[in-house]
Amino acid sequence: MKILLCNVSNQYETNRHDYLGLFYLAGALEHAGFTPLVFHGKSEQVLDEIEKNQPAAVGFSCDFDNQDLINRLVTSIKKEWSIPVIVGGPQTIGLGEGFLRASQVDFLLMGEGELSFPKLLKVILKQEGRLEEIPGLAYLQEDEFCETGEPEVIVNLDQLPFPAYHTSLHPRHRYGNLIFTGRGCPYHCAYCAPGVGKRLVRLRSIDNVIEEINSNLKHNQDLKYLVIMDDTFTLKRDRIEKFCMEMKKIRKNRDVVWYCECHLGKMKEWSECLPLMIESGLIRLQIGIESGDQQVIDAYNKHIKVEDVLEFVAYAKDCGLTQLATNFIVGGPEEEPSKTPDMIRNLIDKAPGIIDIITGFLRAYPGTEIYKSPENFGLDLHDPAGEVCNNDYPFVTPVGLSQDQVLLMRQSLNRLIRATMQEKIKNHELADEIVIRQFAAAMEYGIQSRWFKELAANPRAYEYYYVLYLGEGQGFDEDLDFSRDFPQRTFEIWRTMTFTGGFAQLDGIALSPLEVELLLQSAGRRSLKTIEENLYEQFGQPYRDKEEFHEKLVEILFQFDKKYWLTHFNI
């Protein structure tokens, strides 16, 4: 029997972690004797897939963003087909009788579906078993709302089948970069949806994880970047170390890098693991900060200290980590106004070119402390059901502030982040090797950090570092052998140099005749020694001797390097 499993959204193509759970579920259904088909994408295509495949049942993964979309879709499905519709996913904890009646959904299935969903399908499609025997189920029976109690929690994750990517309805999509090595989380952050079984940590064996990774690498020859999605990947030191040793073995034959998240409290305990993680391919690490105000961090129940964050960021930079990602929440409990902006500046000062900062609005997910008791955090909930707000407009505000004021706060923070980054780029404060690692991450693995995007917004800096990344040039160094150094402009003169007012300008800076001629001759065809000799003949008269002129030329070359106007390559 065909079972269509769907993750739908009209806002974006669901091509990240939204679909992974469906493939784990598909593996379990296939093991139980069903024929799963997995669809992820735009909602308007779902009806076409039902018409084409004629499934015996349809399942939807429901999250905060798509519950209304699913509601409307199911109404359309029920008009055309008499097939059961089941809704699972993280948002089911916030749904109930009202959703069942309004949407015509047949069943809500809460918790981890790999065990319960095959049982449900056997009851409704094969008349094997009874509904009341399936944990975590909600449904209407003879117009009565029925619930079967707490869902099952899967204890031994190694027993689950690997994701069944071959069941995808998107044959040209390449899968396998997303990995879960465990489930559950021991932390109780106030803004995090608890979910069913969330507090019970269950970890797969590293042998099992590596087996899945090797399978994914085998079936996707383009796979270069693994994303470990766990909340708690860094909970156990011995597990981290074994994973890293296995990844080092894989990397001997395959160029693959990886990402993970960490809780700073645990990572601080065994921070000496970080060099091993980097050596084994860790290219991007995410830490949760959320605020620069310690009182707000404590209200979120994060169990981290601002000073520990700053210390770890500096340490990660010294270890050679390519990207360190973090997020600041806007619209949470009232902060001291200067705390988060100061924290952002401090982070960028400690790890320029590495620390990757984004912002987001606070959400109030069903089941969270913030959702249940916003008054305890000094917050107002404006759209608890998510009917109007999305990622682009605040759900939650501090008491006394409007949604528009919170929106302006986020805009202000993002302007600060960008201005601080651009200032670092403009002043040439990024180490060349750090920027080259960002280029490698983007060009070789498709991982574009915010720093890479800001460099791309600065044409001079981008062209300069691109040449350095390619190994076709370097920055200026007065110890270079001038006879072998061939300077090359990073721009096209006709596009960039102006002569308004009767003198040359580049990037709004007035140039002397000596500087103009130096740029003209720096076309990558003459050595710096030859250029210097030519320039001395034209402009050397005011100087005492060639040595004084050489010092002036070196000074100009350093200034050109700082402005990203020239790169240098040796022949």
C-alpha distance (Angstrom), angle and dihedral (degrees) to the residues before:
residue distance angle dihedral
M1 . . .
K2 3.79 . .
I3 3.81 117.1 .
L4 3.80 117.6 -169.6
L5 3.83 113.3 -147.3
C6 3.81 115.0 -166.1
N7 3.78 140.0 -170.3
V8 3.79 108.8 -176.8
S9 3.76 136.6 -175.1
N10 3.78 134.7 159.9
Q11 3.80 93.2 -160.0
Y12 3.79 101.1 65.0
E13 3.78 142.0 -9.5
T14 3.79 105.2 -86.0
N15 3.77 96.7 -127.8
R16 3.80 103.1 134.3
H17 3.80 127.7 62.0
D18 3.82 96.2 -37.1
Y19 3.79 93.8 89.0
L20 3.81 101.7 40.3
G21 3.81 94.9 86.9
L22 3.79 89.9 54.5
F23 3.79 91.3 57.6
Y24 3.81 91.7 50.1
L25 3.80 86.5 49.8
A26 3.80 90.8 47.1
G27 3.79 89.4 54.6
A28 3.81 90.1 54.3
L29 3.82 92.5 47.6
E30 3.77 92.0 49.2
H31 3.79 90.0 50.2
A32 3.83 87.8 53.1
G33 3.80 92.4 54.3
F34 3.81 102.3 -96.8
T35 3.82 128.8 121.3
P36 3.82 107.2 -124.7
L37 3.80 123.0 -164.2
V38 3.80 118.0 -165.7
F39 3.80 122.7 -149.9
H40 3.81 126.5 180.0
G41 3.78 123.8 173.5
K42 3.78 142.7 55.5
S43 3.78 118.1 10.6
E44 3.80 95.8 -132.3
Q45 3.80 90.0 66.4
V46 3.81 94.8 58.9
L47 3.80 95.3 79.0
D48 3.81 89.9 51.8
E49 3.81 90.4 52.5
I50 3.81 91.3 50.6
E51 3.80 90.9 50.0
K52 3.79 91.6 47.7
N53 3.83 99.3 44.0
Q54 3.83 102.8 29.0
P55 3.84 94.7 -148.0
A56 3.80 121.8 -161.4
A57 3.82 90.2 -132.4
V58 3.81 139.4 4.1
G59 3.79 126.5 -139.4
F60 3.81 127.1 -165.9
S61 3.80 128.9 -161.4
C62 3.80 105.6 -138.7
D63 3.80 125.7 -157.6
F64 3.79 134.6 163.9
D65 3.79 92.8 -82.7
N66 3.79 103.8 48.2
Q67 3.81 106.6 37.0
D68 3.83 93.9 102.9
L69 3.78 90.4 45.4
I70 3.81 90.5 53.6
N71 3.79 90.0 47.6
R72 3.82 91.0 57.9
L73 3.80 94.0 40.9
V74 3.80 93.8 53.5
T75 3.79 90.3 51.2
S76 3.83 88.6 56.3
I77 3.81 92.2 45.4
K78 3.79 92.9 52.1
K79 3.80 91.0 53.0
E80 3.81 91.4 59.3
W81 3.81 107.3 28.0
S82 3.77 137.0 35.2
I83 3.80 95.9 -142.3
P84 3.79 128.8 127.8
V85 3.81 117.5 -103.6
I86 3.80 121.0 -154.2
V87 3.81 125.1 -168.5
G88 3.80 122.5 -159.0
G89 3.78 135.7 153.7
P90 3.80 136.0 95.3
Q91 3.81 96.8 -54.0
T92 3.81 94.2 60.6
I93 3.81 88.4 86.4
G94 3.82 87.0 68.7
L95 3.81 96.8 43.3
G96 3.78 126.8 79.7
E97 3.76 145.7 139.5
G98 3.80 94.7 -22.7
F99 3.80 92.4 54.2
L100 3.81 92.3 48.1
R101 3.78 92.2 52.3
A102 3.80 96.4 43.0
S103 3.80 97.3 44.4
Q104 3.83 101.7 36.2
V105 3.80 87.9 -130.1
D106 3.79 108.4 159.7
F107 3.80 100.7 -149.0
L108 3.78 139.9 14.6
L109 3.78 111.9 -153.6
M110 3.79 115.1 -166.3
G111 3.78 128.6 -163.2
E112 3.79 129.3 11.6
G113 3.78 108.0 -9.7
E114 3.80 102.8 -163.0
L115 3.82 90.7 94.0
S116 3.79 103.1 27.9
F117 3.81 101.9 40.5
P118 3.84 95.7 61.0
K119 3.82 88.6 48.3
L120 3.80 91.1 51.4
L121 3.80 92.6 49.4
K122 3.79 91.1 50.0
V123 3.82 89.8 54.1
I124 3.79 98.1 46.8
L125 3.83 98.9 35.0
K126 3.81 104.2 29.6
Q127 3.83 101.5 23.7
E128 3.80 90.4 -124.4
G129 3.82 112.6 145.5
R130 3.81 131.2 -14.7
L131 3.79 133.1 -75.4
E132 3.80 94.0 -126.4
E133 3.81 89.4 60.9
I134 3.82 92.7 62.7
P135 3.83 112.0 90.5
G136 3.82 119.6 -135.7
L137 3.79 96.0 23.0
A138 3.81 128.1 138.2
Y139 3.81 124.2 -176.0
L140 3.80 145.7 140.9
Q141 3.79 117.9 -102.7
E142 3.79 117.9 -176.1
D143 3.80 86.5 -17.0
E144 3.84 91.0 -55.4
F145 3.81 119.1 122.7
C146 3.82 110.8 -124.5
E147 3.81 131.8 -170.5
T148 3.78 126.3 -176.4
G149 3.81 100.9 -156.4
E150 3.78 134.8 -113.7
P151 3.82 117.5 1.2
E152 3.76 123.3 -118.1
V153 3.79 118.7 -94.9
I154 3.79 116.6 -143.2
V155 3.79 106.6 -130.1
N156 3.81 102.8 179.8
L157 3.81 106.1 49.3
D158 3.80 92.2 177.9
Q159 3.81 88.7 72.5
L160 3.81 92.7 63.2
P161 3.82 119.4 99.0
F162 3.79 116.8 -111.1
P163 3.83 117.6 -101.4
A164 3.81 110.1 -69.8
Y165 3.81 97.8 -133.1
H166 3.80 91.1 164.7
T167 3.82 88.2 71.8
S168 3.81 91.8 68.1
L169 3.79 120.1 123.2
H170 3.83 87.7 -149.6
P171 3.83 102.2 77.7
R172 3.81 95.3 178.3
H173 3.79 94.3 52.0
R174 3.80 114.6 103.5
Y175 3.80 114.4 -142.5
G176 3.77 137.8 -177.1
N177 3.80 105.6 80.4
L178 3.83 94.0 104.2
I179 3.79 120.8 78.7
F180 3.79 135.8 177.3
T181 3.81 112.3 -161.3
G182 3.78 94.0 178.2
R183 3.79 146.7 -3.7
G184 3.75 134.2 -129.1
C185 3.80 132.8 37.7
P186 3.81 130.7 -125.5
Y187 3.80 93.4 -153.0
H188 3.79 124.8 90.9
C189 3.81 105.1 -151.2
A190 3.78 108.7 178.2
Y191 3.82 94.7 -130.4
C192 3.82 97.6 45.9
A193 3.80 119.8 100.7
P194 3.81 106.6 -119.3
G195 3.80 97.8 -147.5
V196 3.76 124.8 -173.6
G197 3.80 111.4 -55.5
K198 3.81 90.0 1.9
R199 3.79 94.2 132.3
L200 3.81 94.2 50.2
V201 3.79 108.1 84.4
R202 3.80 114.6 -147.4
L203 3.79 120.2 176.7
R204 3.76 128.6 -163.5
S205 3.78 117.9 -132.4
I206 3.80 112.4 -99.0
D207 3.81 89.2 -124.8
N208 3.81 88.7 59.6
V209 3.81 92.2 46.8
I210 3.80 93.0 49.3
E211 3.80 90.5 48.7
E212 3.81 89.2 56.4
I213 3.81 92.0 46.2
N214 3.80 91.4 51.2
S215 3.79 90.1 49.1
N216 3.81 90.8 51.1
L217 3.80 91.8 48.1
K218 3.80 90.5 50.4
H219 3.80 93.2 52.4
N220 3.81 96.6 40.8
Q221 3.80 111.8 47.3
D222 3.83 90.8 -179.6
L223 3.80 93.2 57.2
K224 3.82 110.4 122.6
Y225 3.81 105.2 145.0
L226 3.80 127.4 57.6
V227 3.80 120.6 -163.6
I228 3.81 114.7 -157.1
M229 3.79 105.3 -156.8
D230 3.81 101.2 -170.3
D231 3.79 123.0 126.6
T232 3.79 88.4 -147.1
F233 3.80 109.2 34.4
T234 3.81 91.1 128.7
L235 3.82 96.6 48.9
K236 3.82 96.0 107.2
R237 3.76 125.7 42.3
D238 3.81 97.9 -154.2
R239 3.79 89.6 51.7
I240 3.81 92.4 52.1
E241 3.78 91.0 49.0
K242 3.80 94.0 49.9
F243 3.80 91.8 47.7
C244 3.80 90.5 51.0
M245 3.80 93.0 49.5
E246 3.81 90.5 51.0
M247 3.81 91.7 47.4
K248 3.80 89.8 52.1
K249 3.81 88.3 56.7
I250 3.82 91.2 50.0
R251 3.80 91.8 48.5
K252 3.80 92.0 57.8
N253 3.80 87.8 73.3
R254 3.80 103.7 20.8
D255 3.80 132.4 43.6
V256 3.80 100.6 -131.1
V257 3.81 130.5 145.7
W258 3.80 131.1 -171.6
Y259 3.80 147.9 -149.0
C260 3.78 132.6 -148.5
E261 3.78 141.2 169.1
C262 3.77 124.1 -125.2
H263 3.77 140.0 -169.7
L264 3.77 106.2 -125.8
G265 3.80 93.3 -139.0
K266 3.80 92.9 63.8
M267 3.78 95.3 35.5
K268 3.79 89.9 55.3
E269 3.82 89.4 55.9
W270 3.79 92.2 61.4
S271 3.78 102.9 18.4
E272 3.81 88.4 146.7
C273 3.84 85.5 75.9
L274 3.80 90.6 69.1
P275 3.84 96.4 80.7
L276 3.83 89.0 51.4
M277 3.81 90.4 49.2
I278 3.80 91.0 51.2
E279 3.80 91.6 46.3
S280 3.81 89.5 53.2
G281 3.80 92.8 53.9
L282 3.82 107.1 -82.0
I283 3.79 102.4 155.3
R284 3.81 101.7 162.6
L285 3.80 130.1 29.5
Q286 3.79 126.4 -175.5
I287 3.80 125.1 -151.0
G288 3.80 126.7 -177.2
I289 3.81 114.9 -124.7
E290 3.84 103.1 147.4
S291 3.84 96.6 175.1
G292 3.77 143.1 21.0
D293 3.81 91.2 -139.5
Q294 3.82 112.5 89.1
Q295 3.82 91.8 -152.4
V296 3.80 90.6 57.7
I297 3.81 91.7 45.8
D298 3.81 88.0 53.0
A299 3.82 91.2 48.1
Y300 3.80 88.0 55.3
N301 3.83 88.2 52.9
K302 3.81 90.8 -126.3
H303 3.82 96.9 148.5
I304 3.80 94.0 -144.4
K305 3.81 133.8 113.5
V306 3.80 126.7 -134.2
E307 3.80 91.2 -129.3
D308 3.81 90.7 52.9
V309 3.80 90.2 53.4
L310 3.80 92.6 52.2
E311 3.79 91.7 46.3
F312 3.81 92.9 50.0
V313 3.81 93.4 47.1
A314 3.80 90.7 54.5
Y315 3.81 90.1 46.3
A316 3.83 92.6 50.3
K317 3.80 89.7 52.5
D318 3.80 91.5 50.6
C319 3.83 90.2 49.5
G320 3.81 90.7 57.2
L321 3.82 99.8 -110.9
T322 3.81 110.0 169.8
Q323 3.81 99.8 -148.4
L324 3.80 132.5 13.1
A325 3.80 110.9 -172.9
T326 3.78 127.7 -161.8
N327 3.80 141.7 161.6
F328 3.79 136.4 -140.1
I329 3.81 118.8 -152.4
V330 3.79 117.2 -135.3
G331 3.79 120.9 -157.6
G332 3.80 98.3 29.6
P333 3.81 128.8 123.5
E334 3.79 112.5 -30.7
E335 3.79 112.6 -77.6
E336 3.76 132.2 -158.3
P337 3.84 97.1 -98.3
S338 3.81 98.9 -123.3
K339 3.81 98.5 43.1
T340 3.80 102.0 84.5
P341 3.84 96.3 38.7
D342 3.81 89.6 49.8
M343 3.80 90.4 47.9
I344 3.82 91.5 51.5
R345 3.81 92.1 51.1
N346 3.79 90.7 46.8
L347 3.81 92.7 50.5
I348 3.80 92.6 49.9
D349 3.81 90.5 47.4
K350 3.81 90.8 52.5
A351 3.80 97.1 46.3
P352 3.82 111.5 17.5
G353 3.76 111.3 -178.4
I354 3.82 91.9 16.0
I355 3.81 111.9 58.1
D356 3.82 107.6 83.1
I357 3.82 110.8 -161.4
I358 3.79 127.9 -170.4
T359 3.80 132.7 167.8
G360 3.79 133.1 -140.7
F361 3.77 139.9 177.9
L362 3.79 119.1 -102.6
R363 3.79 112.4 -104.3
A364 3.78 127.1 -154.9
Y365 3.79 105.3 -142.6
P366 3.81 119.0 -169.1
G367 3.77 111.0 -94.2
T368 3.81 96.0 25.5
E369 3.78 122.8 120.4
I370 3.79 89.7 -117.4
Y371 3.81 91.5 54.4
K372 3.80 93.7 46.7
S373 3.83 98.1 43.0
P374 3.82 112.4 14.2
E375 3.80 90.2 159.7
N376 3.82 89.5 66.6
F377 3.80 88.1 63.3
G378 3.81 96.8 40.9
L379 3.78 91.2 -109.9
D380 3.80 139.0 137.3
L381 3.82 121.3 -147.1
H382 3.80 111.4 -142.8
D383 3.79 102.6 175.3
P384 3.82 110.9 14.1
A385 3.81 93.2 168.6
G386 3.80 93.6 49.8
E387 3.80 92.4 -125.7
V388 3.82 96.0 139.8
C389 3.79 108.4 11.3
N390 3.75 126.0 74.4
N391 3.78 135.0 166.2
D392 3.79 87.1 -64.5
Y393 3.84 97.0 60.4
P394 3.81 131.2 40.7
F395 3.81 121.2 -99.2
V396 3.78 93.7 -172.8
T397 3.81 134.6 36.9
P398 3.78 136.0 -178.8
V399 3.80 110.7 -99.9
G400 3.80 108.9 -85.1
L401 3.81 96.2 24.5
S402 3.79 124.3 100.5
Q403 3.80 124.6 -134.7
D404 3.81 89.5 -110.0
Q405 3.81 90.4 54.9
V406 3.80 90.7 52.4
L407 3.80 89.1 47.6
L408 3.81 89.2 54.9
M409 3.81 89.9 49.0
R410 3.79 90.8 57.5
Q411 3.79 92.1 46.3
S412 3.79 89.6 51.5
L413 3.80 92.8 50.5
N414 3.79 92.0 49.5
R415 3.79 91.4 49.6
L416 3.80 88.5 51.4
I417 3.82 92.6 49.8
R418 3.78 92.8 49.0
A419 3.81 95.4 43.2
T420 3.81 91.6 49.6
M421 3.81 91.7 48.9
Q422 3.80 93.3 46.9
E423 3.79 90.3 48.9
K424 3.81 89.7 55.0
I425 3.81 90.2 49.3
K426 3.81 94.1 45.5
N427 3.80 92.1 49.9
H428 3.81 91.6 48.1
E429 3.81 91.4 -120.8
L430 3.81 96.4 145.1
A431 3.78 117.3 98.0
D432 3.81 110.9 -119.1
E433 3.82 93.7 -127.6
I434 3.82 91.0 53.3
V435 3.79 93.0 52.2
I436 3.80 92.0 45.1
R437 3.82 88.0 55.9
Q438 3.81 89.2 53.1
F439 3.80 90.4 51.7
A440 3.79 90.7 48.7
A441 3.81 90.9 50.4
A442 3.81 91.0 51.5
M443 3.80 99.9 39.3
E444 3.79 100.2 38.0
Y445 3.81 103.7 31.2
G446 3.81 104.7 20.4
I447 3.83 93.3 -117.6
Q448 3.79 106.6 139.4
S449 3.78 112.0 -173.0
R450 3.77 122.6 -160.6
W451 3.81 87.3 -105.8
F452 3.78 90.7 58.2
K453 3.80 90.6 51.0
E454 3.81 91.8 48.5
L455 3.81 90.0 49.5
A456 3.80 88.5 51.0
A457 3.82 87.8 55.1
N458 3.82 89.0 59.3
P459 3.83 105.1 65.0
R460 3.81 95.5 -166.4
A461 3.79 94.4 49.8
Y462 3.79 92.6 43.1
E463 3.82 94.6 52.6
Y464 3.81 91.3 43.6
Y465 3.80 94.8 52.2
Y466 3.78 93.4 39.8
V467 3.80 89.0 60.9
L468 3.80 89.8 48.4
Y469 3.81 90.9 48.5
L470 3.81 91.0 52.0
G471 3.80 89.1 51.9
E472 3.80 90.2 -123.3
G473 3.78 95.7 119.1
Q474 3.78 147.1 -1.5
G475 3.76 141.7 -146.2
F476 3.77 120.9 -81.7
D477 3.79 118.7 -79.8
E478 3.81 121.3 175.7
D479 3.80 88.5 -141.4
L480 3.80 90.1 65.7
D481 3.78 115.7 118.5
F482 3.81 99.7 -107.7
S483 3.79 91.1 -156.6
R484 3.82 90.6 60.8
D485 3.83 98.4 33.6
F486 3.80 113.9 100.9
P487 3.85 110.2 -173.1
Q488 3.81 118.3 -149.0
R489 3.80 129.2 -164.6
T490 3.82 115.5 -122.0
F491 3.82 93.0 -148.1
E492 3.79 142.1 46.3
I493 3.79 109.8 -104.5
W494 3.80 95.3 -145.5
R495 3.79 91.4 56.7
T496 3.78 98.3 44.5
M497 3.80 115.7 23.6
T498 3.80 118.6 81.3
F499 3.79 132.2 -171.3
T500 3.79 100.1 -158.8
G501 3.79 111.2 153.2
G502 3.77 93.1 20.4
F503 3.82 98.3 -72.0
A504 3.77 135.8 85.4
Q505 3.82 121.4 -96.6
L506 3.79 131.0 -176.9
D507 3.79 121.7 -171.8
G508 3.82 87.5 -11.7
I509 3.82 92.8 -55.1
A510 3.81 120.8 122.1
L511 3.80 113.6 -126.1
S512 3.78 129.8 -149.4
P513 3.82 119.0 -131.0
L514 3.82 88.6 -106.4
E515 3.81 91.2 54.2
V516 3.81 92.3 46.8
E517 3.79 92.2 51.1
L518 3.81 91.8 46.9
L519 3.81 90.1 54.0
L520 3.80 91.9 46.2
Q521 3.79 92.4 52.6
S522 3.81 93.0 45.4
A523 3.79 95.0 86.3
G524 3.81 95.7 125.2
R525 3.83 92.3 -102.3
R526 3.79 102.6 93.7
S527 3.75 131.3 52.3
L528 3.77 118.2 -115.8
K529 3.79 88.5 -116.2
T530 3.81 91.0 58.3
I531 3.80 91.3 44.6
E532 3.79 90.8 50.4
E533 3.81 91.5 51.5
N534 3.82 91.5 49.9
L535 3.80 92.8 47.1
Y536 3.80 92.5 48.1
E537 3.78 90.1 55.8
Q538 3.82 90.1 53.2
F539 3.83 102.6 35.7
G540 3.80 107.0 15.2
Q541 3.79 98.8 96.5
P542 3.88 97.7 89.7
Y543 3.82 91.5 52.9
R544 3.83 126.2 84.6
D545 3.77 94.3 -129.2
K546 3.80 144.8 -27.3
E547 3.79 91.4 -79.2
E548 3.82 92.7 59.2
F549 3.81 90.2 46.0
H550 3.82 89.7 49.4
E551 3.82 89.8 53.9
K552 3.82 89.8 51.8
L553 3.80 91.5 48.4
V554 3.81 91.6 50.4
E555 3.81 89.7 50.3
I556 3.82 90.5 53.2
L557 3.80 91.9 46.3
F558 3.79 90.9 53.7
Q559 3.81 89.8 50.8
F560 3.80 90.9 48.8
D561 3.80 89.3 50.2
K562 3.80 91.3 51.5
K563 3.81 89.3 51.8
Y564 3.86 91.3 47.5
W565 3.80 91.8 -121.7
L566 3.81 98.4 129.6
T567 3.77 139.0 32.7
H568 3.79 124.4 -168.7
F569 3.77 130.8 -140.4
N570 3.78 130.7 -177.9
I571 3.78 127.0 -129.3
